[in-house]
Amino acid sequence: MNHITMRKRARLRIHFAPQAAAAAAPSAMDIADIRHFPVREPVSGNRYSLLRITTRAGVIGWGECGFDPQADFKALQSAWMGKPANSYATIPPATPFRAALDMAMFDVLGKAANAPVYRVLGGPTRAKIRAYGSQDFPVAVIEAPPPAFRNQGKAYENRIVELVNAVPEDHDFVVAANGRLTPGDAASVARTLETKHPLWFDEPCSHSNLEAVRKVSGESVVPLGFGEGIDDPGVFQALLREGLIDIVRPDIAIFGINGARRIAALAEPYYVAVAPRHSGGPVGTAAAIHIAASIPNFFIQHVPVPAAERDRAMRREIVSPSIETGSAGFLNLPRAAGLGITVNEAALEKYHAS
């Protein structure tokens, strides 16, 4: 190595040393503590996991994901303690509690900025959030009866029509098949539903075979929605590229806020609407509201309000203010910083799930 090269490297070390030292120094935004709260609804038995992160400055963020008894919480702590709470974009897909960590980070960012998460994300794109999932919302979900065998025929279609006809005239509706129908049965049901004008036909068949989905899509004008069990954005991209999906439904318990927004961005050039999946608790509902308020192609949000009053009371006890009650079919945007909610930790202990 010649003297000129050595002098250049010495100057570079002097120039970058302060920046490197600043990057290595502890920051008030670094994560100082992570806690896990698994909870269970007393009647339905539905379980979901809440995550609390605390920064060195004492800012607390909350998130939620699906309950997984095999998830390694110690691995999460080991990987993320001391890392910046604004590094949500670097969370690897295989991270345990990925969605909950993502939501909690955004909650911290909003609180640090003294703004709702949707404003941190550049919103709002709308003044209220259209929703469905309980009597507060004029949209019905019709569960297609489980098929007794393949190639159900006209009798099966008539059963679905009877269920549709029972929906009040002033209500919209979604028909959900949970991916259980064959492509032939799904296509027949879709053609039968055309004159009934559903918002969409949810999971009419398995999405794993694009040719099967193509049969359903090609034989009916009924909009098709997919998202159940999809944990890879590439699956959505394939469905979009082939023109086989009309409603993109990323699961917020899998993708979190950032992941759902990125999938919405994939759908936007195809003029495809987004209706995120949500089957968890009220912290997830809060995150869903911020997703909806920050993307331009949002359509409608499912709110999984339980049928039993004891379960609904639990959700109200866990989170305040109450965010899952609609008005004229819509949810209000929160005004407080972060996710806009307060979590009652005593209630989390009360409803602890093993």
C-alpha positions in Angstrom: 0.0 0.0 0.0 1.5 3.4 -1.0 1.7 6.5 1.1 -1.1 8.3 -0.9 -3.5 5.5 -0.3 -2.7 5.4 3.4 -3.3 9.1 3.7 -6.6 8.9 1.9 -7.8 6.1 4.3 -6.6 8.0 7.3 -8.7 11.1 6.2 -11.7 8.9 5.6 -11.4 7.4 9.1 -11.2 10.8 10.6 -14.2 12.0 8.6 -16.5 9.0 9.3 -15.4 8.3 12.9 -17.9 10.8 14.5 -20.8 9.4 12.4 -19.9 5.8 13.2 -19.7 6.7 16.9 -23.1 8.4 16.8 -24.6 5.4 15.1 -23.3 3.1 17.7 -24.3 5.3 20.6 -27.6 4.3 22.4 -30.6 6.2 21.2 -33.8 7.2 23.0 -35.7 5.4 20.2 -33.9 2.1 20.9 -36.1 -0.8 22.2 -35.4 -1.3 25.9 -38.1 -3.9 26.8 -40.5 -6.3 25.0 -43.4 -8.1 26.7 -45.8 -10.7 25.4 -49.5 -10.9 26.5 -51.4 -13.9 25.0 -55.2 -13.5 25.6 -58.3 -15.6 25.1 -61.9 -14.5 24.6 -64.0 -16.3 27.3 -66.8 -17.6 25.1 -65.5 -17.9 21.6 -62.1 -19.1 22.7 -60.5 -16.9 20.1 -56.9 -16.3 21.0 -54.5 -13.6 19.9 -51.1 -12.2 21.1 -50.4 -8.6 22.1 -46.9 -7.2 22.2 -45.7 -4.3 24.2 -42.4 -2.5 23.4 -40.8 0.2 25.5 -38.1 2.5 24.2 -35.2 3.9 26.2 -37.1 7.2 26.5 -40.1 5.3 28.0 -42.4 5.5 25.0 -44.7 2.4 24.8 -46.0 0.8 21.7 -48.6 -1.9 21.3 -49.2 -4.4 18.6 -51.1 -7.6 17.9 -50.8 -10.8 15.9 -52.3 -14.3 15.8 -51.7 -16.7 18.7 -49.0 -19.2 18.0 -47.9 -21.4 20.9 -44.8 -22.4 19.0 -43.6 -18.8 18.4 -40.2 -18.2 20.1 -40.6 -15.0 22.2 -37.0 -15.3 23.5 -35.7 -15.2 19.9 -37.7 -12.0 19.3 -36.2 -10.4 22.5 -32.7 -11.5 21.6 -33.0 -10.1 18.0 -34.7 -6.8 18.7 -33.7 -5.6 22.2 -31.6 -2.5 21.6 -32.6 -2.0 18.0 -34.3 1.3 16.9 -38.1 1.4 17.1 -38.3 3.0 13.7 -36.7 0.0 11.9 -40.1 -1.6 10.9 -39.0 -1.9 7.3 -36.2 -4.3 8.3 -38.4 -6.9 10.0 -37.7 -10.2 8.2 -40.8 -12.2 7.1 -39.8 -15.2 9.4 -39.6 -13.0 12.6 -41.8 -14.4 15.4 -44.6 -11.9 16.3 -43.8 -10.0 13.1 -47.1 -8.2 12.7 -47.3 -7.3 16.4 -43.8 -5.9 16.4 -44.6 -3.8 13.2 -47.7 -2.3 14.8 -46.0 -1.6 18.1 -43.2 0.2 16.2 -45.7 2.4 14.4 -47.5 3.1 17.7 -44.2 4.4 19.1 -43.4 6.5 16.0 -46.8 8.1 16.2 -46.5 8.9 19.9 -43.0 10.2 19.4 -44.3 12.5 16.6 -47.5 13.3 18.6 -49.6 12.3 15.6 -51.9 9.4 14.7 -50.1 6.7 12.7 -52.1 7.5 9.5 -50.6 11.0 9.6 -47.1 9.7 10.0 -47.9 7.6 6.9 -49.0 10.6 4.9 -52.7 10.3 5.4 -55.6 10.5 5.9 -56.9 9.4 2.5 -60.5 9.5 3.8 -62.5 10.9 6.7 -64.1 7.6 7.9 -63.6 3.9 7.4 -66.3 1.7 5.9 -66.6 -1.5 7.8 -68.6 -4.7 8.3 -68.7 -7.6 10.8 -71.6 -6.8 13.2 -75.1 -5.3 13.4 -73.5 -1.9 13.5 -72.6 -2.2 9.9 -75.1 -2.8 7.0 -73.0 -5.5 5.3 -73.8 -9.2 5.8 -71.3 -12.1 5.6 -73.0 -15.2 4.2 -71.0 -18.4 4.9 -71.4 -20.8 2.0 -72.5 -24.2 3.5 -69.7 -26.8 3.7 -70.0 -29.0 0.6 -71.0 -32.6 1.3 -69.3 -33.8 -1.9 -67.8 -32.6 -5.1 -70.0 -31.2 -7.9 -72.9 -30.0 -5.7 -75.3 -29.1 -8.4 -78.4 -26.9 -8.4 -79.6 -27.8 -4.9 -76.4 -26.4 -3.4 -76.8 -23.2 -5.4 -80.4 -22.9 -4.3 -79.3 -23.1 -0.6 -77.0 -20.2 -1.1 -79.7 -18.1 -2.9 -82.0 -18.7 0.1 -79.3 -17.3 2.4 -78.8 -14.3 0.1 -82.6 -13.6 -0.1 -82.7 -13.5 3.7 -80.4 -10.5 3.8 -82.3 -7.2 4.3 -82.7 -5.2 1.1 -80.8 -2.2 2.3 -77.7 -4.4 3.2 -74.8 -5.3 1.0 -73.3 -8.8 1.4 -70.3 -10.9 0.9 -70.4 -14.7 0.2 -67.5 -16.6 1.9 -66.6 -20.1 0.7 -63.3 -20.4 2.7 -61.6 -22.0 -0.3 -63.6 -25.2 0.1 -65.3 -25.4 -3.3 -64.0 -27.1 -6.5 -63.4 -24.7 -9.4 -66.5 -26.0 -11.1 -68.8 -25.6 -8.1 -67.3 -22.1 -7.4 -67.9 -21.0 -11.0 -71.5 -22.2 -10.9 -72.2 -20.4 -7.6 -70.5 -17.3 -9.0 -72.8 -17.3 -12.0 -75.8 -17.8 -9.8 -74.8 -14.8 -7.7 -74.4 -12.4 -10.6 -77.9 -11.1 -10.4 -77.7 -10.7 -6.6 -74.7 -8.3 -6.9 -72.5 -9.3 -3.9 -69.7 -7.0 -2.9 -67.4 -10.0 -3.7 -67.2 -13.8 -3.5 -64.5 -14.5 -0.9 -62.1 -17.4 -1.3 -64.4 -19.3 -3.7 -61.7 -22.0 -4.2 -58.1 -22.6 -3.4 -55.7 -19.9 -4.7 -52.8 -22.4 -5.0 -53.8 -23.3 -8.6 -54.0 -20.2 -10.9 -55.8 -22.2 -13.6 -58.5 -23.2 -11.2 -59.0 -19.5 -10.2 -58.9 -18.6 -13.9 -61.9 -20.8 -14.5 -64.0 -19.1 -11.8 -62.8 -15.6 -12.9 -63.4 -16.2 -16.5 -67.0 -17.6 -16.2 -68.5 -14.8 -14.1 -68.4 -11.1 -13.5 -68.7 -11.5 -9.7 -65.7 -9.9 -8.0 -63.3 -12.4 -6.4 -61.4 -11.9 -3.1 -58.4 -13.8 -1.9 -56.0 -13.6 1.1 -56.7 -16.4 3.6 -53.5 -18.1 4.5 -51.4 -16.1 2.1 -48.1 -15.1 3.8 -46.1 -14.3 0.7 -46.7 -11.1 -1.3 -45.6 -12.9 -4.4 -48.9 -14.8 -4.4 -50.9 -11.6 -4.5 -48.6 -10.4 -7.3 -49.3 -13.5 -9.4 -53.0 -13.2 -8.9 -52.9 -9.5 -9.9 -50.6 -10.0 -12.9 -53.0 -12.6 -14.3 -56.1 -10.5 -13.6 -57.6 -13.1 -11.3 -58.4 -11.0 -8.2 -60.7 -8.1 -7.6 -60.3 -7.7 -3.9 -56.9 -8.1 -2.3 -57.2 -9.2 1.3 -53.8 -9.2 3.2 -54.1 -10.6 6.7 -53.0 -7.8 9.1 -52.1 -10.5 11.7 -49.5 -11.8 9.2 -48.3 -8.6 7.4 -48.9 -5.9 10.0 -49.2 -2.2 8.9 -46.2 -1.9 6.7 -46.7 -5.3 4.9 -50.4 -4.6 4.2 -49.5 -1.2 2.8 -46.9 -2.7 0.5 -49.4 -5.2 -0.8 -51.9 -2.4 -1.3 -49.3 -0.6 -3.4 -48.9 -3.8 -5.5 -52.7 -3.7 -6.2 -53.0 0.0 -7.0 -51.6 -0.1 -10.5 -54.1 -2.8 -11.4 -57.0 -0.7 -10.0 -57.7 -3.5 -7.5 -59.3 -2.6 -4.1 -58.1 -3.7 -0.7 -60.2 -5.2 2.1 -57.7 -6.4 4.8 -58.4 -9.7 6.6 -58.7 -9.4 10.4 -59.8 -12.1 12.8 -58.0 -10.9 16.0 -58.6 -8.4 18.8 -59.2 -4.7 19.2 -55.5 -3.6 18.9 -55.6 -5.2 15.5 -58.7 -3.3 14.7 -56.9 0.0 15.7 -54.1 -0.9 13.3 -56.6 -1.8 10.5 -58.1 1.7 10.8 -54.8 3.3 10.3 -54.0 1.1 7.3 -57.4 2.0 5.8 -56.8 5.7 6.4 -53.4 5.7 4.8 -54.0 3.9 1.5 -55.8 5.2 -1.6 -57.3 1.9 -2.8 -59.0 0.9 0.5 -62.5 -0.6 0.1 -63.9 -2.0 3.4 -62.6 -3.4 6.7 -63.8 -6.5 8.5 -64.2 -6.0 12.3 -64.5 -9.4 14.0 -66.9 -8.4 16.7 -67.8 -11.6 18.7 -71.5 -12.7 19.0 -71.2 -13.2 22.8 -71.6 -10.1 25.0 -68.9 -11.4 27.4 -66.4 -11.5 24.5 -67.4 -8.0 23.4 -67.1 -6.7 27.0 -63.6 -8.2 27.1 -62.5 -6.3 24.0 -63.9 -3.1 25.5 -62.0 -3.8 28.7 -58.7 -4.4 27.0 -58.8 -1.2 24.8 -60.1 2.2 25.3 -61.7 4.2 23.8 -64.1 1.8 22.2 -63.1 1.7 18.5 -65.2 -1.2 17.2 -68.6 0.4 17.3 -69.7 1.8 14.0 -72.0 4.7 13.0 -74.1 4.3 9.8 -71.7 1.6 8.6 -68.4 3.5 9.3 -65.7 3.7 11.9 -64.2 7.0 13.0 -60.6 7.9 12.7 -58.7 8.2 16.0 -57.3 11.6 16.8 -54.8 10.6 19.6 -51.2 9.9 18.9 -49.9 6.5 17.7 -52.6 3.9 17.3 -54.9 6.2 19.3 -55.7 3.6 22.0 -54.9 2.9 25.7 -54.3 -0.8 26.6 -55.4 -2.0 30.0 -52.6 -4.4 31.2 -54.7 -5.6 34.1 -57.3 -6.9 31.7 -54.6 -8.6 29.7 -53.6 -10.6 32.8 -57.3 -11.3 33.6 -57.9 -12.8 30.1 -54.4 -14.5 29.9 -54.3 -17.5 27.5 -52.1 -20.4 28.1 
